[in-house]
C-alpha cells in the first residue's frame, strides 16, 4: 500500500525546493523534494515506484522528504531532509537498461540542486543503481563497497528496527523476550526479509505477507504463516511490523487492528497525523516510524566519514531502541501521543540549529 492514499491538497507545503522534470533519457517524471537543510545537506533515498498519476508520486515525495527531516533530526545527524521519486505508470516494469537511464536522469536532477541534497537507495533501487547515479553527480551515497562506497544500509535499518521491537515488547510486557511472541511482518524486502529471518531464529511465531507472491518462498523456508496483504491487517498478534510502503494505517484499518503494538521500517505509516491519537485511544502502542527506521541514514552518514568506526556505528544504531523507550516514557508522562513525543525530540534539535 502507498502513502499516496493521501491527497496532495492535504499535504502542507513548507519545502525549500522541489524539482520535477521529465527525464531526457527515460521519459519518466523525476521528482526531487528538499524539505529542509537547516541541519545540513538533505539526505534521503531514491524511490522507483508505480503510481496512478504523477501527482501521487509528488505527494509521496513531499511527505517522505518531510519525514526525512524529522528522521535525521531525531537521529542526531547534521543532515536535512529530502527524497527523490521516479514515477512509473501502473503496471510498468523497467529493463536494466531502462532503470540505468532513469538513474542517470535522477543524477542530473540531483546535480541541478547544487549540493542541497544527497540521494541514496530506497524502494526499487540498490547500491548498484546508485553507482549509475554517480555517473552524473557526486551527491550520492550507498554505492557498492568494491566501487569505493559504503554499500547497502539495509542491515543497519534492520538492526534499528529490531532494537525498537525489543523496546516495544519491553514497554508492553516488561520483557524483551521474542520467543513465542506472535509477530506479523508486512513487506519482505531488504529490511523486512532480514527481520523475518532474525525474528524466526529468535523463536517468534511469524505471520508474513508481501505484494510479491514470490516472497512466499521465504515464508516456507522460515516456517512462517503466509497471508494476503489485507488479511495481515486483521490477524490477532502481539506486534505488527509494517516494512512495505506507507499510508497503511488509515482510520478504517486502525479501527479493525488486533495488535498490541506497531513497530516497523515503513515510512509514513500513518495515513494522517491524527492516526497516532486513534491508535492510542485503542490502546495500541505505536513506535514512530521516523525514529524506528533511522538506522540506515545513521549508517550512511557515519560510514562516509573519514576513519569511520564500525563499532561506533553499530552502537549508535542499537541506541535507536533506547530512543524509542524514551519516547514511550515521555508520551506517558506528558499525556501525549508517541508521535507528538517523537516530534518534540526532532523539533528541539531543529530549533537549536
MARMITOR-469308 format. One record per residue (C-alpha): residue in three letters; x negated, y, z negated. Coordinates in pm, whole numbers, padded with zeros to 5 digits, always signed. Each point is the difference from the previous one (the first is absolute). Last residue first. Example, Ala and Ser with C-alpha at 12.3 -4.5 7.8 and 13.67 -1.06 7.14 Angstrom:
BEGIN
SER-01367-00106-00714ALA+00137-00344-00066
//
This chain:
BEGIN
UNK-02031+02471-01496UNK+00175-00004-00339UNK+00344+00013+00159UNK-00075-00306+00214UNK-00124-00194-00302UNK+00306+00077-00207UNK+00216-00077+00304UNK-00128-00359+00022UNK+00064-00091-00363UNK+00332+00186-00003UNK+00103-00195+00311UNK-00075-00327-00180UNK+00215+00098-00299UNK+00280+00117+00229UNK-00010-00329+00190UNK-00001-00198-00326UNK+00324+00174-00087UNK+00025+00239-00293UNK+00076-00041-00371UNK-00330+00157-00102UNK-00132-00294-00205UNK+00136-00265+00237UNK-00131+00170+00313UNK-00337+00061-00164UNK-00035-00366-00105UNK+00089-00130+00346UNK-00239+00248+00158UNK-00273-00111-00241UNK+00051-00364+00099UNK-00021+00098+00368UNK-00325+00187-00063UNK-00143-00303-00182UNK+00094-00222+00294UNK-00176+00242+00234UNK-00309-00059-00213UNK-00071-00309+00209UNK-00081+00224+00296UNK-00246+00209-00202UNK-00173-00311-00133UNK-00034-00148+00349UNK-00147+00326+00132UNK-00249+00018-00286UNK-00106-00359+00062UNK-00046+00064+00372UNK-00222+00303-00061UNK-00021+00236+00298UNK-00350+00143+00040UNK+00115+00266+00245UNK+00381+00034-00005UNK+00211-00184+00257UNK+00082-00280-00246UNK+00153+00250-00242UNK+00253+00150+00240UNK+00092-00324+00175UNK+00031-00196-00325UNK+00210+00263-00175UNK+00211+00027+00315UNK+00069-00373-00005UNK+00057-00029-00373UNK+00272+00266-00005UNK+00287-00245+00054UNK+00138+00009-00355UNK-00027+00378-00043UNK+00183+00098+00318UNK+00247-00283-00056UNK+00136+00111-00334UNK+00044-00307-00228UNK+00374-00049-00035UNK+00151-00157-00314UNK+00359-00107+00065UNK+00238+00085-00284UNK+00287+00081+00234UNK-00014+00368-00091UNK-00376-00007+00059UNK+00050-00128+00354UNK+00258+00271+00073UNK-00232+00265-00147UNK-00282-00109+00230UNK+00238-00013+00297UNK+00061+00371-00050UNK-00301+00075+00220UNK+00154-00170+00303UNK-00070-00313+00205UNK-00233-00108-00279UNK-00279-00232+00115UNK-00195+00289+00148UNK-00320-00202+00053UNK+00004-00378-00037UNK-00258-00154-00236UNK+00227-00135-00270UNK+00152+00025-00346UNK+00371-00040-00075UNK+00119-00126-00339UNK+00272-00203-00169UNK+00144-00115+00331UNK+00362-00073+00091UNK+00051+00281+00250UNK+00355+00074+00121UNK+00035+00366-00100UNK-00354+00069+00117UNK+00079-00134+00348UNK+00300+00229+00042UNK-00190+00304-00129UNK-00283-00073+00243UNK-00319-00168-00115UNK-00143-00128+00332UNK-00113+00342+00123UNK-00356-00110+00065UNK-00177-00259+00212UNK-00125-00334-00124UNK-00156-00087-00334UNK+00302+00009-00234UNK-00076-00202-00318UNK+00322-00078-00188UNK-00062-00125-00352UNK+00170-00220-00260UNK+00236-00170+00240UNK+00361-00034+00118UNK+00001+00002+00381UNK+00224+00263+00162UNK-00268+00209+00170UNK-00170-00307+00145UNK+00321-00078+00191UNK-00052+00309+00212UNK-00343-00115+00117UNK+00106-00364+00044UNK-00126-00258-00247UNK-00309-00221-00039UNK-00066-00176-00331UNK-00371-00029-00078UNK-00202-00322+00012UNK-00310+00198+00086UNK-00058-00159+00340UNK+00371+00002+00081UNK+00024+00370-00080UNK-00311+00065+00209UNK+00157-00181+00297UNK+00312+00210-00049UNK-00214+00293+00116UNK+00088-00103+00356UNK+00345+00145-00063UNK-00138+00354+00020UNK+00263+00212-00177UNK-00147-00133-00323UNK+00124-00192-00302UNK-00119-00154-00324UNK+00133-00170-00315UNK-00278-00090-00240UNK+00000-00183-00333UNK-00323+00141-00143UNK-00274-00241-00104UNK-00312+00212+00023UNK-00095-00153+00334UNK+00342+00097+00134UNK-00064+00354-00119UNK-00332+00014+00183UNK+00122-00146+00326UNK+00312+00216+00004UNK-00201+00311-00084UNK-00234-00055+00293UNK+00294-00050+00235UNK+00172+00312-00128UNK-00311+00211+00057UNK-00098-00088+00357UNK+00353-00096+00102UNK+00243-00220-00189UNK+00291+00241-00044UNK+00265-00042-00268UNK-00143-00175-00306UNK+00243-00137-00260UNK-00140-00101-00339UNK+00140-00246-00254UNK-00243-00021-00291UNK-00116-00350-00094UNK-00367+00091-00019UNK-00055+00375+00027UNK-00095+00069-00363UNK-00048+00373-00066UNK+00214-00020-00313UNK+00220+00243-00194UNK+00295-00094+00220UNK+00096+00306+00202UNK-00295+00230-00064UNK-00246-00289+00024UNK+00159-00122+00322UNK-00033+00351+00142UNK-00365+00027-00101UNK-00076-00338+00157UNK+00176+00103+00321UNK-00197+00325+00000UNK-00329-00193-00020UNK+00120-00206+00296UNK+00093+00310+00196UNK-00346+00145-00055UNK-00166-00325+00108UNK+00214-00016+00313UNK-00096+00352+00099UNK-00366-00084-00062UNK+00016-00312+00216UNK+00193+00188+00269UNK-00266+00272+00042UNK-00136-00153+00323UNK-00366+00068+00080UNK-00250+00248-00142UNK-00135+00113+00335UNK-00345-00027+00160UNK+00113-00199+00301UNK-00061-00339-00160UNK+00207+00117-00297UNK+00305+00053+00219UNK+00138+00358-00004UNK+00203+00115-00300UNK-00048+00370+00067UNK+00093+00260+00259UNK-00084+00368+00047UNK-00294-00060+00235UNK+00228+00032+00300UNK+00052-00140+00352UNK-00194-00330+00003UNK+00079-00027-00370UNK+00363-00077+00087UNK-00132-00319+00164UNK-00184-00095-00321UNK+00327+00063-00181UNK+00149-00274+00220UNK-00253-00250-00134UNK+00073+00101-00358UNK+00368-00068+00063UNK+00329+00151+00115UNK+00366-00101-00004UNK+00069+00114-00355UNK-00295+00206-00124UNK-00361+00056+00101UNK-00186+00327-00057UNK+00034+00368+00088UNK-00184+00309-00121UNK+00182+00336+00010UNK-00094+00368-00013UNK-00315-00074+00200UNK+00065+00222+00301UNK+00364-00093+00048UNK-00056-00073+00371UNK-00224-00291-00098UNK+00296-00183-00151UNK+00202+00042+00321UNK-00294-00118+00215UNK-00050-00303-00224UNK+00368-00086+00028UNK-00027+00003+00378UNK-00301-00229-00029UNK+00204-00225-00229UNK+00287-00011+00250UNK-00244-00104+00274UNK-00131-00275-00229UNK+00352-00123-00064UNK+00066-00012+00375UNK-00317-00204+00057UNK+00096-00240-00279UNK+00344-00046+00154UNK+00281+00193-00157UNK+00342-00117-00115UNK+00328+00181+00050UNK+00328-00115-00151UNK+00095+00347-00121UNK-00211+00266+00172UNK-00342+00057-00158UNK-00099+00305-00203UNK-00362+00040-00108UNK+00005+00147-00349UNK-00257+00198-00195UNK-00014+00086-00368UNK-00133+00276-00223UNK-00054+00082-00365UNK-00291+00182-00161UNK-00315-00151-00139UNK-00221+00070-00298UNK+00119-00325-00154UNK+00147-00039-00349UNK+00232-00284+00100UNK+00304+00212-00086UNK-00122+00267+00241UNK-00066-00249+00279UNK+00340-00161-00041UNK+00195+00325-00036UNK-00151+00147+00316UNK+00039-00338+00171UNK+00373+00003-00077UNK+00032+00332+00179UNK-00172-00158+00301UNK+00236-00298-00011UNK+00312+00216-00009UNK-00105+00219+00293UNK-00132-00292+00208UNK+00315-00207-00057UNK+00225+00289+00099UNK-00210+00053+00313UNK+00037-00367+00091UNK+00376+00026-00049UNK+00001+00313+00216UNK-00166-00205+00274UNK+00309-00218+00022UNK+00088-00364-00072UNK-00344-00057-00145UNK-00274-00258+00065UNK-00317+00016-00208UNK-00369+00090+00015UNK-00109+00161-00328UNK-00320+00195-00054UNK-00120+00032-00358UNK-00043+00291-00237UNK-00266+00246-00113UNK+00037+00378-00006UNK-00326+00190-00045UNK-00016+00156-00343UNK+00205+00054-00315UNK+00227+00268+00146UNK-00008-00165+00344UNK+00373-00071+00008UNK+00270-00150+00222UNK-00196-00069+00315UNK+00222-00181+00250UNK-00145-00165+00312UNK+00251-00124+00256UNK-00076-00181+00327UNK+00293-00057+00238UNK-00103-00263+00256UNK-00112+00056+00359UNK-00294-00229-00071UNK-00280+00188+00176UNK+00099+00367-00038UNK+00174-00070-00330UNK+00310+00214-00032UNK-00067+00245-00279UNK+00122+00083-00349UNK-00215+00196-00244UNK+00127+00096-00343UNK-00187+00243-00223UNK+00026+00136-00354UNK+00310-00193-00099UNK+00277+00143-00215UNK+00293-00146+00191UNK+00258-00164-00223UNK+00142-00315+00163UNK+00380-00013+00012UNK+00021+00138+00354UNK-00220-00289+00115UNK+00257-00253-00114UNK-00118-00277-00233UNK+00057-00355+00128UNK-00334+00085+00160UNK-00166-00148-00307UNK-00006-00325+00188UNK+00123-00351-00072
//
